Amino acid sequence: MKNFISTVSIIALFLSATSCAVNKAAGSWDYSVTGTPQGDYSGVMVITQDKTGYAGKLTGQTGEIPFDKVSYDKKQGKLSGNFYFSGYPLSLTATVIKDAMKGSISTGDMEFPLTANRKK
């Protein structure tokens, strides 16, 4: 009985650890934003995590764009961030599900679809 409980505990711990790791936003993501007045954008989004929180940047055709602020709600799997592009403040909101991200980038009353896949 003791071995059974130990085995179940180890399996539960492993499943818990892997599900948390898969749902984290930190990592490198191939992203695309479509339908903007200037056309579609794609590149790599890098989200990092340290003791103080999250940080991020977008790289692509227009160079490197750092996020001013990044946050991730682990319970809801929601990533959000703010950055400036061509002088305009933009907001990113997305839901992270395993190795995929779906959301939007918005400014004022305009919103553009964002999709991303974790780089392997």
N, C-alpha and C positions, 0 to 999 in steps of 0.2 A: 504494500500500500504506500509506503514511504517513497519507493522508487517511482510509482505511478504519479504521485503528487509532484515530485521533483521534475519528472519528464513533462507533465502538463505545464508547470510553471516556466520551464525553459522555453517550451514552444510558444506560450503566451507572450513571454518577454521578447522573443525573436520576432513574432508577428507584429507586436506593438512597435518595435524599433524599426522594422522595415517599412511599415506603413507610414510612420512619421518621416522617415528619410525620403521616401518617394514623393510625399506631398509638399516638401519644402520648396520654397521659391528660389533659394540660393542655387546658383549654377549658371551655365551658359545656355542661351536659348537662341535658336534661329527664329527671327520674327519677320512678320510682314504687316504693313499698314496699307490699306487699300482705299481708293476713292477720294483722296485729297485733291484740292484744286491744282496742286503742283504734280500730281501723279501718285504712283504707288512707291512705297519705300520698303526696303528689306535690309537685313543685316543681322548683327549679333547683339543681343541684350545680355549683359553680365550683371547678375545680382549677387552681392556678397553679404555675408553676415559675420558680425563680430560681437563682442561683449556689449557694445553700446547700441546695436540694432542693425539695420540694413542699409546698404548703399547700392548704387547701380549706375550703369552707363549704357548708352546705345551707340553702336558703331555701324557705319554703313556708307552709302554713297556721299553723304554730307560730312563725313568725318566722325569725330567722337563727341557725344553729347552727354554730359554728366547729369544725373538726377540731383535736384536740390534736396529732395526728401523722398524716402522710400519706406513703406511699412508693409507688414504682412500679418494678416490675422490667420493664425494656424487653424483655429476651430472652423472658420468659414472657408478657408483656402483662398482668401482674397488678397491680392497684391495691389497696392496703389502707390503712385509716385507722381512727383511734379518736376518739370524741367522747362527750359526755355529753348525755343527753336525759331530762328530768324526774328528774334525780339518778341515773340509771342509766348505767353505762359500756356503750357499744355499740362493736362492731367491724364495719367494712365490708370485705368482700373481693369483688373482681369481676375478671372477665377483660375486657379491652378488645380488641375486634376491629373495626378500621376505625372506623366511626361508631356503634358499638353497645357497650353494656356490659351484662354479665349477671353476677349474683352474689347476695350476701345480706348482710343486716345481722343480727348476732347479739348476744345477751346471755345469759350463763349457758348454760342448756341450750335456749334458744329461738332459732330462726332463721327469718328472714322473707325471701322472695324480693325481689330488687332488679333492676330493669331500667332502662336509661337510653339515650337517643339524643342524639348530639351536636347542639346547636343550630346552625342554619345562618343 
